[in-house]
Amino acid sequence: MDESFSRTMREGRNLTTTITQDLGRAIVTGQFDGIVFPYEADLCKQYGASRPVLREAVKMLTAKGLLAARPRQGTSIQPEDHWNLLDPDVLQWMLQRKFTIELMVDFTEVRLAIEPRAAALAARQASDVQLRRISDAIERMVAADAGDDDALAADIAFHVAVLEASNNRFFRQFTDLAEATLRFSIRRTNAYKGVPRASAVDHKVVADAIAARNPKRAQKEMYRLIHGALDLLLEAGGHAALES
């Protein structure tokens, strides 16, 4: 492939990504509220992009449920009910809006439905390599308690490792979404608890149950862990805690 052509292709993809991120963030954070979405020619001029590059960005935002492009009607912003909230980009942009407890509660309830079952599956069928990744994440959390690792990254690594160790193809698809939101929610729930980081001890209880190949206990302990975070969010939002 000609080097100049290859460079042009890369630059086009990079610009498409830039436009997608910029417009997506603007849509979700309300920067276009009350105004008509810009015309294609205006956006091409704004970003110095060709029409094919801009149309590819619009296509990507349409796939995320943010835009609708119709013949002779132009491109319009879709209401939030149409947005793909399971898309990590969309969720990340939503987290950049004004913070709401309700969004965190909704996501934590999704985690409560998925992660305990993922822990049970991991206890039943995780490989030795996957068990090692869970154990490594716990070791990182312990190191973070001593100031020798990043507490947030270690916490996220644990939850991602458990999802991957479930070996359920749908749960494993949840990892990107979980990581995007946990980077935001963990700090909040830790702040509500009045602690700087999540408890390595509480997470190790889950890891030990998985390592012991005890699905019932692994599910119960993961449920308890996430339910505790949910109760903190509900309390912070002025809602009654749910029954365990």
Phi and psi in degrees as GROMACS dihedral restraints (atoms count N, CA, C in turn):
[ dihedral_restraints ]
;  ai    aj    ak    al  type     phi  dphi    fc
    3     4     5     6     1   -60.7    20    10
    4     5     6     7     1   135.1    20    10
    6     7     8     9     1   -62.5    20    10
    7     8     9    10     1   -40.4    20    10
    9    10    11    12     1   -66.1    20    10
   10    11    12    13     1   -37.5    20    10
   12    13    14    15     1   -65.9    20    10
   13    14    15    16     1   -42.6    20    10
   15    16    17    18     1   -61.9    20    10
   16    17    18    19     1   -41.7    20    10
   18    19    20    21     1   -63.6    20    10
   19    20    21    22     1   -41.4    20    10
   21    22    23    24     1   -61.8    20    10
   22    23    24    25     1   -40.2    20    10
   24    25    26    27     1   -63.8    20    10
   25    26    27    28     1   -43.7    20    10
   27    28    29    30     1   -63.6    20    10
   28    29    30    31     1   -43.2    20    10
   30    31    32    33     1   -63.1    20    10
   31    32    33    34     1   -38.5    20    10
   33    34    35    36     1   -63.8    20    10
   34    35    36    37     1   -42.4    20    10
   36    37    38    39     1   -65.8    20    10
   37    38    39    40     1   -41.0    20    10
   39    40    41    42     1   -63.7    20    10
   40    41    42    43     1   -40.9    20    10
   42    43    44    45     1   -68.3    20    10
   43    44    45    46     1   -38.5    20    10
   45    46    47    48     1   -59.5    20    10
   46    47    48    49     1   -44.6    20    10
   48    49    50    51     1   -62.9    20    10
   49    50    51    52     1   -42.9    20    10
   51    52    53    54     1   -60.9    20    10
   52    53    54    55     1   -46.3    20    10
   54    55    56    57     1   -64.6    20    10
   55    56    57    58     1   -43.6    20    10
   57    58    59    60     1   -59.1    20    10
   58    59    60    61     1   -47.4    20    10
   60    61    62    63     1   -64.6    20    10
   61    62    63    64     1   -43.5    20    10
   63    64    65    66     1   -65.4    20    10
   64    65    66    67     1   -49.9    20    10
   66    67    68    69     1   -69.9    20    10
   67    68    69    70     1   -40.1    20    10
   69    70    71    72     1   -60.1    20    10
   70    71    72    73     1   -46.4    20    10
   72    73    74    75     1   -61.8    20    10
   73    74    75    76     1   -42.2    20    10
   75    76    77    78     1   -63.8    20    10
   76    77    78    79     1   -40.4    20    10
   78    79    80    81     1   -64.8    20    10
   79    80    81    82     1   -51.3    20    10
   81    82    83    84     1   -69.4    20    10
   82    83    84    85     1   -33.8    20    10
   84    85    86    87     1   -86.0    20    10
   85    86    87    88     1     4.9    20    10
   87    88    89    90     1    86.3    20    10
   88    89    90    91     1    15.1    20    10
   90    91    92    93     1   -70.6    20    10
   91    92    93    94     1   -16.9    20    10
   93    94    95    96     1  -104.5    20    10
   94    95    96    97     1     7.0    20    10
   96    97    98    99     1   -59.6    20    10
   97    98    99   100     1   130.2    20    10
   99   100   101   102     1    80.4    20    10
  100   101   102   103     1     1.5    20    10
  102   103   104   105     1  -129.1    20    10
  103   104   105   106     1   158.6    20    10
  105   106   107   108     1   -75.4    20    10
  106   107   108   109     1   138.9    20    10
  108   109   110   111     1   -61.5    20    10
  109   110   111   112     1   136.4    20    10
  111   112   113   114     1   -58.1    20    10
  112   113   114   115     1   151.8    20    10
  114   115   116   117     1   -71.7    20    10
  115   116   117   118     1   155.7    20    10
  117   118   119   120     1   -55.6    20    10
  118   119   120   121     1   -45.4    20    10
  120   121   122   123     1   -62.2    20    10
  121   122   123   124     1   -38.0    20    10
  123   124   125   126     1   -67.7    20    10
  124   125   126   127     1   -38.9    20    10
  126   127   128   129     1   -69.8    20    10
  127   128   129   130     1   -37.8    20    10
  129   130   131   132     1   -59.7    20    10
  130   131   132   133     1   -42.6    20    10
  132   133   134   135     1   -68.0    20    10
  133   134   135   136     1   -41.8    20    10
  135   136   137   138     1   -61.3    20    10
  136   137   138   139     1   -41.5    20    10
  138   139   140   141     1   -99.6    20    10
  139   140   141   142     1    -2.5    20    10
  141   142   143   144     1    62.1    20    10
  142   143   144   145     1    38.9    20    10
  144   145   146   147     1  -112.8    20    10
  145   146   147   148     1   152.8    20    10
  147   148   149   150     1   -76.7    20    10
  148   149   150   151     1   163.3    20    10
  150   151   152   153     1   -62.2    20    10
  151   152   153   154     1   -42.1    20    10
  153   154   155   156     1   -59.0    20    10
  154   155   156   157     1   -39.9    20    10
  156   157   158   159     1   -65.2    20    10
  157   158   159   160     1   -45.8    20    10
  159   160   161   162     1   -64.2    20    10
  160   161   162   163     1   -41.2    20    10
  162   163   164   165     1   -65.1    20    10
  163   164   165   166     1   -32.7    20    10
  165   166   167   168     1   -66.4    20    10
  166   167   168   169     1   -39.4    20    10
  168   169   170   171     1   -64.5    20    10
  169   170   171   172     1   -43.2    20    10
  171   172   173   174     1   -62.3    20    10
  172   173   174   175     1   -39.3    20    10
  174   175   176   177     1   -61.7    20    10
  175   176   177   178     1   -40.8    20    10
  177   178   179   180     1   -66.5    20    10
  178   179   180   181     1   -39.9    20    10
  180   181   182   183     1   -70.7    20    10
  181   182   183   184     1   -30.7    20    10
  183   184   185   186     1   -66.9    20    10
  184   185   186   187     1   -40.7    20    10
  186   187   188   189     1   -63.7    20    10
  187   188   189   190     1   -28.4    20    10
  189   190   191   192     1   -83.4    20    10
  190   191   192   193     1    -1.8    20    10
  192   193   194   195     1    84.2    20    10
  193   194   195   196     1     8.7    20    10
  195   196   197   198     1   -87.1    20    10
  196   197   198   199     1   -30.1    20    10
  198   199   200   201     1  -126.0    20    10
  199   200   201   202     1   157.3    20    10
  201   202   203   204     1  -133.0    20    10
  202   203   204   205     1   124.4    20    10
  204   205   206   207     1  -111.8    20    10
  205   206   207   208     1   119.5    20    10
  207   208   209   210     1  -124.9    20    10
  208   209   210   211     1   142.0    20    10
  210   211   212   213     1   -56.2    20    10
  211   212   213   214     1   132.8    20    10
  213   214   215   216     1    65.9    20    10
  214   215   216   217     1     2.2    20    10
  216   217   218   219     1  -116.6    20    10
  217   218   219   220     1   -10.4    20    10
  219   220   221   222     1    78.8    20    10
  220   221   222   223     1  -164.9    20    10
  222   223   224   225     1  -105.6    20    10
  223   224   225   226     1   132.2    20    10
  225   226   227   228     1  -131.9    20    10
  226   227   228   229     1   156.5    20    10
  228   229   230   231     1   -83.0    20    10
  229   230   231   232     1   134.1    20    10
  231   232   233   234     1   -84.9    20    10
  232   233   234   235     1   150.2    20    10
  234   235   236   237     1   -66.9    20    10
  235   236   237   238     1   160.3    20    10
  237   238   239   240     1   -57.6    20    10
  238   239   240   241     1   -30.8    20    10
  240   241   242   243     1   -60.2    20    10
  241   242   243   244     1   -20.8    20    10
  243   244   245   246     1   -91.5    20    10
  244   245   246   247     1   -12.3    20    10
  246   247   248   249     1   -69.7    20    10
  247   248   249   250     1   144.9    20    10
  249   250   251   252     1   -84.6    20    10
  250   251   252   253     1    92.7    20    10
  252   253   254   255     1   -71.5    20    10
  253   254   255   256     1   -11.9    20    10
  255   256   257   258     1   -88.4    20    10
  256   257   258   259     1     0.5    20    10
  258   259   260   261     1   -82.9    20    10
  259   260   261   262     1   123.2    20    10
  261   262   263   264     1   -56.6    20    10
  262   263   264   265     1   -36.0    20    10
  264   265   266   267     1   -63.2    20    10
  265   266   267   268     1   -47.3    20    10
  267   268   269   270     1   -61.4    20    10
  268   269   270   271     1   -44.3    20    10
  270   271   272   273     1   -64.9    20    10
  271   272   273   274     1   -40.4    20    10
  273   274   275   276     1   -63.5    20    10
  274   275   276   277     1   -40.5    20    10
  276   277   278   279     1   -65.3    20    10
  277   278   279   280     1   -37.9    20    10
  279   280   281   282     1   -62.7    20    10
  280   281   282   283     1   -34.5    20    10
  282   283   284   285     1   -71.1    20    10
  283   284   285   286     1   -13.5    20    10
  285   286   287   288     1   -89.4    20    10
  286   287   288   289     1    -5.7    20    10
  288   289   290   291     1   -77.0    20    10
  289   290   291   292     1  -179.6    20    10
  291   292   293   294     1   -57.6    20    10
  292   293   294   295     1   129.8    20    10
  294   295   296   297     1   -61.6    20    10
  295   296   297   298     1   136.8    20    10
  297   298   299   300     1  -131.8    20    10
  298   299   300   301     1   134.6    20    10
  300   301   302   303     1   -60.9    20    10
  301   302   303   304     1   -35.3    20    10
  303   304   305   306     1   -59.3    20    10
  304   305   306   307     1   -38.9    20    10
  306   307   308   309     1   -64.1    20    10
  307   308   309   310     1   -43.1    20    10
  309   310   311   312     1   -66.3    20    10
  310   311   312   313     1   -37.7    20    10
  312   313   314   315     1   -63.3    20    10
  313   314   315   316     1   -47.0    20    10
  315   316   317   318     1   -58.1    20    10
  316   317   318   319     1   -45.9    20    10
  318   319   320   321     1   -68.7    20    10
  319   320   321   322     1   -38.9    20    10
  321   322   323   324     1   -66.3    20    10
  322   323   324   325     1   -32.8    20    10
  324   325   326   327     1   -66.3    20    10
  325   326   327   328     1   -34.9    20    10
  327   328   329   330     1   -64.9    20    10
  328   329   330   331     1   -43.2    20    10
  330   331   332   333     1   -60.5    20    10
  331   332   333   334     1   -39.2    20    10
  333   334   335   336     1   -63.9    20    10
  334   335   336   337     1   -30.1    20    10
  336   337   338   339     1   -79.7    20    10
  337   338   339   340     1   -24.7    20    10
  339   340   341   342     1  -105.7    20    10
  340   341   342   343     1   -50.3    20    10
  342   343   344   345     1   -67.4    20    10
  343   344   345   346     1   -37.3    20    10
  345   346   347   348     1   -60.9    20    10
  346   347   348   349     1   -41.5    20    10
  348   349   350   351     1   -65.7    20    10
  349   350   351   352     1   -37.8    20    10
  351   352   353   354     1   -61.9    20    10
  352   353   354   355     1   -39.3    20    10
  354   355   356   357     1   -64.1    20    10
  355   356   357   358     1   -40.8    20    10
  357   358   359   360     1   -63.5    20    10
  358   359   360   361     1   -43.3    20    10
  360   361   362   363     1   -65.2    20    10
  361   362   363   364     1   -38.6    20    10
  363   364   365   366     1   -62.2    20    10
  364   365   366   367     1   -40.9    20    10
  366   367   368   369     1   -63.0    20    10
  367   368   369   370     1   -31.0    20    10
  369   370   371   372     1   -84.6    20    10
  370   371   372   373     1   -36.2    20    10
  372   373   374   375     1  -139.0    20    10
  373   374   375   376     1    11.8    20    10
  375   376   377   378     1   -66.5    20    10
  376   377   378   379     1   144.2    20    10
  378   379   380   381     1   -78.2    20    10
  379   380   381   382     1   168.5    20    10
  381   382   383   384     1   -60.8    20    10
  382   383   384   385     1   -38.2    20    10
  384   385   386   387     1   -64.1    20    10
  385   386   387   388     1   -42.1    20    10
  387   388   389   390     1   -67.3    20    10
  388   389   390   391     1   -37.9    20    10
  390   391   392   393     1   -63.5    20    10
  391   392   393   394     1   -36.4    20    10
  393   394   395   396     1   -65.4    20    10
  394   395   396   397     1   -38.0    20    10
  396   397   398   399     1   -65.2    20    10
  397   398   399   400     1   -38.5    20    10
  399   400   401   402     1   -64.4    20    10
  400   401   402   403     1   -45.3    20    10
  402   403   404   405     1   -62.8    20    10
  403   404   405   406     1   -40.2    20    10
  405   406   407   408     1   -61.7    20    10
  406   407   408   409     1   -38.9    20    10
  408   409   410   411     1   -64.5    20    10
  409   410   411   412     1   -39.9    20    10
  411   412   413   414     1   -63.9    20    10
  412   413   414   415     1   -42.3    20    10
  414   415   416   417     1   -61.6    20    10
  415   416   417   418     1   -36.4    20    10
  417   418   419   420     1   -67.0    20    10
  418   419   420   421     1   -38.4    20    10
  420   421   422   423     1   -65.3    20    10
  421   422   423   424     1   -39.8    20    10
  423   424   425   426     1   -64.2    20    10
  424   425   426   427     1   -42.3    20    10
  426   427   428   429     1   -63.3    20    10
  427   428   429   430     1   -36.2    20    10
  429   430   431   432     1   -64.4    20    10
  430   431   432   433     1   -34.5    20    10
  432   433   434   435     1   -60.6    20    10
  433   434   435   436     1   -28.6    20    10
  435   436   437   438     1   -94.6    20    10
  436   437   438   439     1     4.3    20    10
  438   439   440   441     1    81.9    20    10
  439   440   441   442     1    16.5    20    10
  441   442   443   444     1  -104.8    20    10
  442   443   444   445     1     7.2    20    10
  444   445   446   447     1  -156.5    20    10
  445   446   447   448     1   170.2    20    10
  447   448   449   450     1   -83.9    20    10
  448   449   450   451     1   117.1    20    10
  450   451   452   453     1   -63.5    20    10
  451   452   453   454     1   -42.3    20    10
  453   454   455   456     1   -65.7    20    10
  454   455   456   457     1   -46.9    20    10
  456   457   458   459     1   -62.4    20    10
  457   458   459   460     1   -38.9    20    10
  459   460   461   462     1   -66.7    20    10
  460   461   462   463     1   -41.6    20    10
  462   463   464   465     1   -61.9    20    10
  463   464   465   466     1   -47.3    20    10
  465   466   467   468     1   -62.5    20    10
  466   467   468   469     1   -41.8    20    10
  468   469   470   471     1   -58.2    20    10
  469   470   471   472     1   -37.4    20    10
  471   472   473   474     1   -63.4    20    10
  472   473   474   475     1   -51.9    20    10
  474   475   476   477     1   -65.0    20    10
  475   476   477   478     1   -38.5    20    10
  477   478   479   480     1   -65.7    20    10
  478   479   480   481     1   -41.0    20    10
  480   481   482   483     1   -62.6    20    10
  481   482   483   484     1   -38.8    20    10
  483   484   485   486     1   -67.7    20    10
  484   485   486   487     1   -44.3    20    10
  486   487   488   489     1   -59.2    20    10
  487   488   489   490     1   -44.3    20    10
  489   490   491   492     1   -67.1    20    10
  490   491   492   493     1   -36.1    20    10
  492   493   494   495     1   -72.5    20    10
  493   494   495   496     1   -13.3    20    10
  495   496   497   498     1   -65.6    20    10
  496   497   498   499     1   -26.2    20    10
  498   499   500   501     1    58.0    20    10
  499   500   501   502     1    23.6    20    10
  501   502   503   504     1   -95.5    20    10
  502   503   504   505     1   121.7    20    10
  504   505   506   507     1   -61.9    20    10
  505   506   507   508     1   -28.5    20    10
  507   508   509   510     1   -78.8    20    10
  508   509   510   511     1   -41.2    20    10
  510   511   512   513     1   -63.3    20    10
  511   512   513   514     1   -38.3    20    10
  513   514   515   516     1   -66.4    20    10
  514   515   516   517     1   -27.3    20    10
  516   517   518   519     1   -69.8    20    10
  517   518   519   520     1   -17.0    20    10
  519   520   521   522     1   -80.0    20    10
  520   521   522   523     1   -10.4    20    10
  522   523   524   525     1   -64.7    20    10
  523   524   525   526     1   -43.2    20    10
  525   526   527   528     1   -62.5    20    10
  526   527   528   529     1   -42.2    20    10
  528   529   530   531     1   -64.4    20    10
  529   530   531   532     1   -44.0    20    10
  531   532   533   534     1   -62.5    20    10
  532   533   534   535     1   -44.1    20    10
  534   535   536   537     1   -62.8    20    10
  535   536   537   538     1   -42.7    20    10
  537   538   539   540     1   -60.0    20    10
  538   539   540   541     1   -40.9    20    10
  540   541   542   543     1   -84.9    20    10
  541   542   543   544     1   -35.7    20    10
  543   544   545   546     1   -62.1    20    10
  544   545   546   547     1   -31.6    20    10
  546   547   548   549     1   -59.9    20    10
  547   548   549   550     1   -25.2    20    10
  549   550   551   552     1   -97.4    20    10
  550   551   552   553     1   -43.7    20    10
  552   553   554   555     1   -78.3    20    10
  553   554   555   556     1   -32.5    20    10
  555   556   557   558     1   -60.8    20    10
  556   557   558   559     1   -42.5    20    10
  558   559   560   561     1   -60.6    20    10
  559   560   561   562     1   -39.9    20    10
  561   562   563   564     1   -64.7    20    10
  562   563   564   565     1   -50.1    20    10
  564   565   566   567     1   -67.0    20    10
  565   566   567   568     1   -35.8    20    10
  567   568   569   570     1   -64.2    20    10
  568   569   570   571     1   -39.2    20    10
  570   571   572   573     1   -64.5    20    10
  571   572   573   574     1   -40.1    20    10
  573   574   575   576     1   -65.8    20    10
  574   575   576   577     1   -31.3    20    10
  576   577   578   579     1   -77.3    20    10
  577   578   579   580     1   -16.1    20    10
  579   580   581   582     1    78.5    20    10
  580   581   582   583     1    25.4    20    10
  582   583   584   585     1  -125.7    20    10
  583   584   585   586     1   152.3    20    10
  585   586   587   588     1   -76.9    20    10
  586   587   588   589     1   -18.2    20    10
  588   589   590   591     1  -154.7    20    10
  589   590   591   592     1   164.2    20    10
  591   592   593   594     1   -69.0    20    10
  592   593   594   595     1   157.3    20    10
  594   595   596   597     1   -79.4    20    10
  595   596   597   598     1   118.7    20    10
  597   598   599   600     1   -64.0    20    10
  598   599   600   601     1   -33.6    20    10
  600   601   602   603     1   -63.4    20    10
  601   602   603   604     1   -46.2    20    10
  603   604   605   606     1   -62.5    20    10
  604   605   606   607     1   -39.6    20    10
  606   607   608   609     1   -71.7    20    10
  607   608   609   610     1   -33.2    20    10
  609   610   611   612     1   -66.6    20    10
  610   611   612   613     1   -30.5    20    10
  612   613   614   615     1   -59.0    20    10
  613   614   615   616     1   -42.4    20    10
  615   616   617   618     1   -65.6    20    10
  616   617   618   619     1   -47.6    20    10
  618   619   620   621     1   -60.0    20    10
  619   620   621   622     1   -40.0    20    10
  621   622   623   624     1   -65.4    20    10
  622   623   624   625     1   -38.7    20    10
  624   625   626   627     1   -66.3    20    10
  625   626   627   628     1   -38.4    20    10
  627   628   629   630     1   -66.3    20    10
  628   629   630   631     1   -45.6    20    10
  630   631   632   633     1   -63.6    20    10
  631   632   633   634     1   -31.3    20    10
  633   634   635   636     1   -80.9    20    10
  634   635   636   637     1     0.5    20    10
  636   637   638   639     1    59.8    20    10
  637   638   639   640     1    44.1    20    10
  639   640   641   642     1  -115.3    20    10
  640   641   642   643     1    86.4    20    10
  642   643   644   645     1   -58.0    20    10
  643   644   645   646     1   -42.7    20    10
  645   646   647   648     1   -62.4    20    10
  646   647   648   649     1   -45.4    20    10
  648   649   650   651     1   -69.1    20    10
  649   650   651   652     1   -40.0    20    10
  651   652   653   654     1   -60.2    20    10
  652   653   654   655     1   -43.6    20    10
  654   655   656   657     1   -64.4    20    10
  655   656   657   658     1   -44.5    20    10
  657   658   659   660     1   -62.2    20    10
  658   659   660   661     1   -44.6    20    10
  660   661   662   663     1   -71.4    20    10
  661   662   663   664     1   -35.5    20    10
  663   664   665   666     1   -68.0    20    10
  664   665   666   667     1   -39.3    20    10
  666   667   668   669     1   -60.2    20    10
  667   668   669   670     1   -45.3    20    10
  669   670   671   672     1   -61.3    20    10
  670   671   672   673     1   -41.2    20    10
  672   673   674   675     1   -62.1    20    10
  673   674   675   676     1   -48.9    20    10
  675   676   677   678     1   -76.2    20    10
  676   677   678   679     1   -34.6    20    10
  678   679   680   681     1   -62.0    20    10
  679   680   681   682     1   -34.5    20    10
  681   682   683   684     1   -62.9    20    10
  682   683   684   685     1   -40.9    20    10
  684   685   686   687     1   -65.6    20    10
  685   686   687   688     1   -39.9    20    10
  687   688   689   690     1   -63.6    20    10
  688   689   690   691     1   -42.6    20    10
  690   691   692   693     1   -60.9    20    10
  691   692   693   694     1   -39.3    20    10
  693   694   695   696     1   -62.5    20    10
  694   695   696   697     1   -43.0    20    10
  696   697   698   699     1   -66.1    20    10
  697   698   699   700     1   -43.2    20    10
  699   700   701   702     1   -62.4    20    10
  700   701   702   703     1   -42.3    20    10
  702   703   704   705     1   -63.6    20    10
  703   704   705   706     1   -42.2    20    10
  705   706   707   708     1   -64.9    20    10
  706   707   708   709     1   -29.8    20    10
  708   709   710   711     1   -89.6    20    10
  709   710   711   712     1     3.2    20    10
  711   712   713   714     1    79.1    20    10
  712   713   714   715     1    22.9    20    10
  714   715   716   717     1  -106.9    20    10
  715   716   717   718     1   155.7    20    10
  717   718   719   720     1   -72.0    20    10
  718   719   720   721     1   142.0    20    10
  720   721   722   723     1   -65.9    20    10
  721   722   723   724     1   149.0    20    10
  723   724   725   726     1   -82.6    20    10
  724   725   726   727     1   154.3    20    10
  726   727   728   729     1   -71.2    20    10
  727   728   729   730     1   138.2    20    10
